[in-house]
Amino acid sequence: MEPEVRLSTAEFKAIAEWLYRQTGVLLSDQKQIMVQTRLMRRLKARSLPNFAAYTRYLLSDPGERELAIDLLTTHETFFFRDTHQFKILEEQVQHMPMRPLAIWSAACSTGEEAYSIAMTLALSGRMDFRVLGTDISLDCLTRGRLGEYPIEASARIPEVYLKKFCWKGVGPRQGIFRMDRSLIERIRFEHHNLLTASPAADFDLIFLRNVLIYFDEGTRQRVIRHIVRSLRNNGLLFLGTAETVRLEVNGLQSFRPGVYRKVS
Ligand SMILES: C[S@@+](CC[C@H](N)C(=O)[O-])C[C@H]1O[C@@H](n2cnc3c(N)ncnc32)[C@H](O)[C@@H]1O
């Protein structure tokens, strides 16, 4: 019988430290077994004998680094997450300037958030918008670009949007639905690490939801500084419901629960 391959505490700490440096994501000590289970697949795929060999491989191979980041970060997301924020969006769109709107779904995972924003704007009669969806996971971005989701995910989408923007697959595509082309064309998915400077500086709206929770306070402040710089004056920042920012430091005003306005 083959000896069992285990991730030692020292190896876990080395991988956790590497992930923190790359992404800002903190892995608590309780995650050791989770890391072992998720990375075991990569050991097998690469026919590596143990985690020491895997760690060496990880550090030397850029492709493996992308895969490991994808496996070790949490991508849970769904359409119209925190529905009340989409109600605020729907209401605020009526007061937004009559020029093309730029929206950023930062840490968008597989794109459900970006499509929820696009559906809300389109149904409000604003088709003059662009959404940028960014994430550190390349696999998530590929799925976002495709704009196809399992039919079960549609349960979260209100009927009015389903009828207008979601197309059920038939035949070999049964069990999936596709977002309307008019929305796919308005969303660009790009790789971006939140630890680095933001991709543009003129967003009217930024959604940065359910990602700050994985960072420590220093990283949160650094990310928020980048984000605030990218927001236009009077622009709105949407955070996850469990997340807050220090207002006095950032030039933000609390607008609604979880929503902030940039003030000069
Ligand atoms: C839980 S999902 C949140 C998705 C969506 N915003 C939502 O609220 O449903 C968190 C996402 O943050 C991404 N992420 C983690 N660290 C990141 C970083 N440093 N830069 C960019 N994205 C990151 C992960 O890949 C993951 O897809």
The ligand as an SDF file (V2000), in Angstrom:
LIG
                    3D

 27 29  0  0  0  0  0  0  0  0999 V2000
  -16.7280   35.2500   -2.6450 C   0  0  0  0  0  0  0  0  0  0  0  0
  -16.3000   35.8540   -4.2250 S   0  0  0  0  0  0  0  0  0  0  0  0
  -17.3400   37.2820   -4.3390 C   0  0  0  0  0  0  0  0  0  0  0  0
  -17.9910   37.4010   -5.6940 C   0  0  0  0  0  0  0  0  0  0  0  0
  -18.9960   38.5600   -5.8400 C   0  0  0  0  0  0  0  0  0  0  0  0
  -18.3470   39.8350   -5.6720 N   0  0  0  0  0  0  0  0  0  0  0  0
  -20.1320   38.4230   -4.8760 C   0  0  0  0  0  0  0  0  0  0  0  0
  -20.2570   39.2150   -3.9410 O   0  0  0  0  0  0  0  0  0  0  0  0
  -20.9350   37.4890   -5.0330 O   0  0  0  0  0  0  0  0  0  0  0  0
  -14.6790   36.5510   -3.9200 C   0  0  0  0  0  0  0  0  0  0  0  0
  -13.8240   36.6790   -5.1910 C   0  0  0  0  0  0  0  0  0  0  0  0
  -12.6760   37.4700   -4.8680 O   0  0  0  0  0  0  0  0  0  0  0  0
  -11.6100   37.0350   -5.6810 C   0  0  0  0  0  0  0  0  0  0  0  0
  -10.3460   37.5340   -5.1060 N   0  0  0  0  0  0  0  0  0  0  0  0
   -9.7210   37.1600   -3.9680 C   0  0  0  0  0  0  0  0  0  0  0  0
   -8.5800   37.8570   -3.8010 N   0  0  0  0  0  0  0  0  0  0  0  0
   -8.4920   38.7070   -4.8500 C   0  0  0  0  0  0  0  0  0  0  0  0
   -7.5420   39.6930   -5.2460 C   0  0  0  0  0  0  0  0  0  0  0  0
   -6.4410   39.9520   -4.5110 N   0  0  0  0  0  0  0  0  0  0  0  0
   -7.7600   40.3700   -6.3950 N   0  0  0  0  0  0  0  0  0  0  0  0
   -8.8620   40.1150   -7.1440 C   0  0  0  0  0  0  0  0  0  0  0  0
   -9.7970   39.1960   -6.8320 N   0  0  0  0  0  0  0  0  0  0  0  0
   -9.6120   38.4960   -5.6870 C   0  0  0  0  0  0  0  0  0  0  0  0
  -11.7530   35.5170   -5.6700 C   0  0  0  0  0  0  0  0  0  0  0  0
  -11.1180   34.9280   -6.7690 O   0  0  0  0  0  0  0  0  0  0  0  0
  -13.2870   35.3570   -5.7070 C   0  0  0  0  0  0  0  0  0  0  0  0
  -13.7630   35.0940   -7.0020 O   0  0  0  0  0  0  0  0  0  0  0  0
  1  2  1  0
  2  3  1  0
  2 10  1  0
  3  4  1  0
  4  5  1  0
  5  6  1  0
  5  7  1  0
  7  8  2  0
  7  9  1  0
 10 11  1  0
 11 12  1  0
 11 26  1  0
 12 13  1  0
 13 14  1  0
 13 24  1  0
 14 15  1  0
 14 23  1  0
 15 16  2  0
 16 17  1  0
 17 18  1  0
 17 23  2  0
 18 19  1  0
 18 20  2  0
 20 21  1  0
 21 22  2  0
 22 23  1  0
 24 25  1  0
 24 26  1  0
 26 27  1  0
M  CHG  2   2   1   9  -1
M  END
$$$$
